[in-house]
Amino acid sequence: MHETGGEEGASQHLPLSNKQAISIRGVGPLPSLIVRAGDDAVRRFVEFFTATIRNRNTRTAYAQAVGQFCNWCDTRQLELTSLTPVAIAAYIEELGTKRSAPTVKQHLAAIRMLFDWLVTGHVVGVNPAWSVRGPKHVVKKGKTPVLSAAEARQLLDSIGDKNLIDLRDRALIAIMCYSFARVSAVVGMSVGDYYQQGKRSWIRLHEKGGKFHEVPAHHNAEAYLDAYLAAAGITDALKSPLFQSVAGRSGGLSSIRMTRTDVLRMIKRRAVAAGIGAERICCHTFRATGITAYLENGGTIEHAQAIAAHESPRTTKLYDRTADSIGLDEVERIAI
């Protein structure tokens, strides 16, 4: 099954035994728990993942959470319409012994949202997950590894400009550092998303929920991007992917958009080459590194929030590592 409108209608006319073969792109086959609940449950389940969740990553994460829960119900011979808050609570309690608190909270959120959708579709009468509480999890400091400004400069300088791939990688990392951009927003850019307005260059980022976020290009990022585009010869190909994968052994570009996995492999390789431990770095490192460097240089949380397109300043503060280093003078104040 592929994600099209016709599939939903077709599923309503299949015998229950054949519905086991139905699969939703990015989600997988229908769980037995849903199939046994009947045609309305199948239709509503398909609609939940195809019509209400547009973000592919969220859809994948929620599909894994719901699928795991449905399998748990199957092993205990539970049925969809007879599930109670006690059963949901037992599942969450058991999951908490195996997974981290944030993961458990995400699984519970997925289950709640699915049952909300089933309630409004009159498949079940009430949401059994609504009253179930997840584990407490308070985050005051982010865990994303951060590079110092000197280390970030060391990494960029180590890449150089010897060939097209060097120019591409340097420009990509620079955008993440200087615009606080998420890697998904960067790989989603087309050539036309880097543009000139007056005397200033701008970067247009495709953020979550289909939103656009425009940031002035830092002069270093601008120089790196200009050099990359000139060498690639794609300046006028406005609809082409800005950052493209390598075309085989030729060393040229393939016209295929880089993925987040491509970027992660690239920065791990570049970090090792620069003498920076690969275990200390990930795609999100450059977002945190840029925010921290900005705040260390006198920037404000409010402006950092605007550049990063965060909904709340509390989220931005998770990336602020300016207070991480404690000076010897402070430690010597412990007069024992």
N, C-alpha and C positions, 0 to 999 in steps of 0.2 A: 504494500500500500504506500502511496506517495501522498504528499500533503496537498490535496486538491479538494475542491468542494464536492466533486462527484463521488469521492470515496465514502463520505459520510452517508449519503443517500444509499449507496450500494450496500453498506454494512447493515442497513435496516432490513434487507431482504434475504440475508444469509442465515441459514440454520446456525444454531449456537455452536455446533461442532465445527463449522467452517470458520467461525469468527476467530478461532485460535490462530488462524493463519494471517489475520490482518495485522499489519505493522505500520506504525506512524513514523515517518522520517524524523530521525533525531530522537525518537522515543523508544522504538522497538515494538515487539509484538504486544497485543492486548493481554493484560494479566487475566488469569483464570477467574479471579475474584470478580472482575468487572463483567466478564463474559457470562458467568453464571447468574448475574443479576438481571440479565435481559437486555432487550434491544434499546430501551431508553437509556440505560446505564452506559451501554457501548457508545451510543450517539453522543451523549453528554461528555463522556470521557475523551472522545476524539476531539470534540469542540474545545474542551478545556485546554488541550495542548496545541491545537492548531489555530484557534481563534483568539484566545485570551493572552497567551504568552508569546510575544513577538521576538524577544531577545533569545538568540540561539543558545547562548551559554546558560541562561536561566532555565530554559526549556530542558536542556540536557541534565542539569543538576536536579531539577524537580522530578524529572522522569526517573532518575536513579533512586531518588528518595521514595517516590510512590511505588516503584517496582519492588524495592526492598520490603516495604511495608506490606504490599499485597502478597508477597511470598511468605512473609511471616504469618499472615492470616491463613494462608493455604495450609501451612504445616500444622495449624491448630484447628483446622476445619471450621473456621469462622466465615460467616457470610456478610456481604456488604450491608444489607438492610438490618442486620441484627447487631452491628457493632455498637459498643457502648463506651462512655468515657473511661470506664475501668479498663477495657481492652486497650484503648489508645494509650492510657497512662502506663500500662504494663509494658507495652512496646517501647515507649520512650524511656522508661526506667531501664529496660534491658539494653537498649541502644546506647545509653549513657555509660554502660560498663565497657563499651568497645570503642566508642568514638568520642571526639572532643566536644566540649559544650557548644561551640559555634556550629559544628556539624549537626548536632542533635537539634538545635534551635532551627536550623534551616530545614531539616527533615520535617519537623513539626509544622513549620510554616507551609510547606508544600502540601502536607496532608490536610491542614485546615482549609487552604484555598480550594483544594479539590472538592472537599465536602461542602463548602459554601456553594460551589458551582452545581453540585448534585442536588442540594437543597432547593436552589432557585429553579432547577429543572424538574422538581417534584419527583426525583428518583428516590431520595430518602427524606424523612420527615424533619429531622434535626441534625445538626452538625455535632457528632460525638467528640470531636477534637477541640471544640470551642472552649470548654472549661478546663482542659488539660494544660498545666503549666510546664514550661520547659525549664532547663537548668539556668541558674543565674550566671551571667557572664558579663563582667564589666571591664572594658578596655580603656585604660588611661594613657597608654603608650603603645605605639605601633611596633610591630616586630619586623617590619621590612628592613633588610640590611641597607645601610646607608654608607656611601663613600664620602670622604672629605672632599672639599673643593680641589685640593691638590691632587688627590687620587683620580678624581674625575678628569682633571686637566691632563694628568699622566696617561690615562686611557685614551683620550681623544688624540693626544699628540703621538701616541704609539701606533695609531692606525695609519696616519699619514695620507698621502695622495698618490701612491705609485700606480694604481690602476683603478678601473671603474668601480670594482667591488669595494675597495678601500674608501673611495669617495662616497659610495652609497651608505656604507656602514657608519662612517663618521657623521654624515648628515642625519641619519636616523637617530643615533644616540644623542646628537646635539638637540634635536627637536624635543626628545623626551626630557632632557635636562633643562632646557631654556624655556619651555612652555608648560612644564609640569604635566605633560600629556600621558594618558594611559596608552599602553602599547596597542590595544585594540583600536583606539582612535587614530594612532599613527599609521598602522598598516591599512586602515580603511581610507586613507587619504588618496585622492587622485591628483594628478599634476596641477589641475586647475584650482586645487585647494591651497596652493601657495601662489599668492597673487600680489600685484602692486596696486596700491591705492594712494594717489598723490605721490609723495616722496618716500612713502613707507611701505615695506613689505608686510604682508599678513599671512597668518597660518589659520586655516579653517579646519577644525577638528570635528569629527562625527562622533558625538557622545551617545551615552545610553538614552534609550527612549526616542531615538530618531532626532535628537536635538543637535543643533550646530553651535559650536563655541569658537569664537574668533579671537585670536591673540596676536598682538604685534610681534613680528619676528625680531628676536635679539640679533644684534649685528654679527655675532659669531655664527649663529644658526643660519642667518641669511647668507653669509660668505660660503659656508659649507654646502648649503642647498644650491646656490648658484653654480658652484664648481661642479657639483654632481650632475645637475641638469644639463650643463653645457657639454660635459663629457659623454653623457648618455644620449644626447641628441633628441630628447623628448620634451623640450620646452614648450612646443606648440601642440603636443598631444594631450590636450587638457583633460580628456576623459580617461586616459590611461592610468593604471595604478602608479602612484608616485614611487613606491618602493617595490621593486620586482625581484623575483628569485633569479638565480643564475641559470643560463641556458646551457646545460651540459658542460662539456669540457672547453667550450669556446671562450668562457670567461665573460660573455656578454649577458644582456638581460633577456628574459624569456617572455615578457609581457604578462606573466602570471604574478598576481599579487602575493607578496610574502605573507606568511601566517605568523601568529604569535609564537608558535613552536620554532619556526625558522629564526625568528628574532632571538629567542632564548638561546638557541644553539650558537648563534653568532656571537652574542655578548659573552657567553661562557668562554668561547674560543678566544675572543679578543682580550678578555680579562686575564686569562692564563698567559697570553703572549705579552701582556703589559706588566706581568709580575704581580698581578692582583689575584688573590685566591678566588677561584670560580665559585666556591661554596659561599662566598660573601656577597654574591651578586645575583640579581634576577631582573626581570623586565621592569618591575615596579621600583627597583632601586633608584632609578634615575628621576622618577617623580619625587621620591622622598629626598634624594640628594639635592635636587633643584630647589625644593621648598626650604630645606635646612640652610643651604647656601644663601638664599634670598633673605631669610630671617637673620642670619648671622651678620649680614651686611646692612642691617637697619630696616629691612622691610617689615611690614605689619601683617598680622594674621588676617586682617580683613582683606587686604589686597592680595595676599597669597591665596585666600579662599576664592576670590574673584578669578584669578589667573587659572587656578586648578579646577574651577567650575564645581566646587563642592557645595552641597545644599546647606551644610552647617559648618560653622567655624570649629566645632568640636572634632569634626572629621579631619580638618586641616591640621589641628594641633597634634593629631596622632603621628603626623609626619615630621613634626618639629623636634629635632634632636639637639637643639642648641644647649639644652641643659644637661646633656649626657656626660660632659667632661667636668669633673670636679677637681679644682685646683688643689695643690699641696697646701696652700695657705689655709684653705678651709678645713682640710683634714687636721692640720696642726692646732686648730682651735679646740680639739678634744683634749682638754687639760686634765689628764689623770695622773 
